[in-house]
Amino acid sequence: MAVEIERKFLVVGDQWRSAVTSSTRIVQGYLASTPDVTVRVRVRGDRGYLTIKGRTSGISRSEFEFAIPADDAEAMLGELATGPVVEKTRHLIDVDGHIWELDVFAGANEGLVMAEVELQSAGESFRRPDWAGDEVSDDPRYYNVNLAKHPYSRWGADAT
């Protein structure tokens, strides 16, 4: 079984820009979401993916990802995704051997910039770069599935 172990941080400043090794546009939507399982479809660059994720426990959860034709992924986004899609540009940054994925969100989540680092174990040490601000690993508002349901741009409006 595949297990995803990641820590998420809000990004401060733009010092990270000079360290980017590659960038890719991502559009993703959710086909199903319950507390126990989430099914996501994603177009990353010119490739499609179907991903099934289990319940989050701490900073870990099971994850299974399958490549699918990009045309099928686009059709699923248009016909089957519930709620709005999540749009972002993902930048990869190597920090002392750990690849950080830094997402600059667009669309309904514009203004949000978040980075995550995947780990081999929950207790693995890593260097936290200066641009990695507050940790939000345990804050469900920052899960992409919740950003689709309650976009960042509406957080102030949703509180009223």
N, C-alpha and C positions, 0 to 999 in steps of 0.2 A: 504494500500500500504506500502511495506517495503521501508525504506529510509536508505541509508548508509551515515554516516557522519564520515569522517576520516581525520586525518592529517598525513602527511608523512615527514620523516626526513632521511637524509643520516646518516649512522652510522660511528662513529669514534672510533678507538681502538677496544679492545676485552674484556673490563671489563664486558660486558653483559653476557659472556659465563657462568660465575658461577651462574647466576640467572635463567638460562633456566629451565622451568618446563616440557616441552615436545618438541619434534621435529618430523617433518613429511616432506617427500619428496613430491613435487608437480610438475606436468607437465601439462601445459595448452596451449591451442591454441584457435584461434578465427575463428568462423564460418562466422561471418558478423560483419562489423564495419562501421557505418556512424556517423556523428556528433550527431545524435539523439538517436542511440541505438547501443549497442554492445552485441553480443551473444558469450559466451565463453563456452568451454568444458574443464573440469579439471579432472585429476586423482590425488587425495590426499590420499596418503597411498594406501589402497586397495579398495577405494570407488570412484565412478564417480559422477560428478555434471555437470549440465547444468545451466548456469547463464545468465540472461538478465539484462543489466544495461542501464539506461536512460542517458540523457545528464547531464553532470556535471554542477552544479551551485554553485560556490564558493567551499565549501568542502563537498557538499551534492549531492546525486543523488538517483533515485529510483533503487532498486535492488530486483530481484526475483531469488531464487536459488532452484533447484530441484535435488534431488538425482536420479541418474540413474545407471544401472548396469555398473560396471567398464569395462567389456568387450565392452559394447556399447561406452563408453567414449574413450577407446583405439582405437576402429574402427573409430570413428569420428575424433580423432586426426590424424590418418594415412590417412584417405580418404577425409575429408572435411575441415580441418583447412587450412586457407590461411597463407602463410608465415611459417617461422620456429616456433617451439614451444618455450615457455618460461619454463626453468627448474630452480628450486630453492628448498632450504631446508628452511622450515618455523619453527622458534623457538618461543615458547610462553614464555613471561616473565611478571610476575605480578609486577606492580609498583604502590604501594599504592591503590590497588583495581581496577586499569585499566590494562587490559590484552593487552600488546603490542605484535604485530606480527612482528618479525624480520626476514627478508628474505635475505639469502645468495644465490646469483644467481650463476648458473653454465652455461655451454655451451657458447653460443654466448654473454651472459651477465655476464660472469665470471668477478669478480673484483668488482661488484656492491653489496653493502650491504645497505639495506634500512629497516627502521622500520616504522610502522604505528600504530596509536591508534584510535580505533573507539569510538565515543562519542554519547551521547544521544541527545545533542543539539550543535549547532555551537558555542555557547558561553560557553560551559561547561569548567570548569577549570580542570587541571590535572598537575601532577608533571612531568616535563621533565627531564629524567635521563641524567647524564653527557655524556653518549655515543650517545645521540641524537644530531647530529650536525645540519647542515644547513637544514632549512625547505624547502621542495620541493613540498608541496601540490598543488601549483598553476603552477608548471612547467610540461607541458604535455609530455616532453621527458621521464618522470619517470612513466607515466601510463603504465601498463603492456601491453596494446594493442599496444602502440607505441614502447615498447621494443621488441615486436615480429617483427615489421616492420623495426625498426632501432636499432639493438642491441647495447648495451653499448660498446662492444669491437670495434665497427666500428665508433664511434662518431668522432674520429680524422680523419679517412679516409673519412667520409661523408662530412666533412667540406671543403674538397678540391675539 
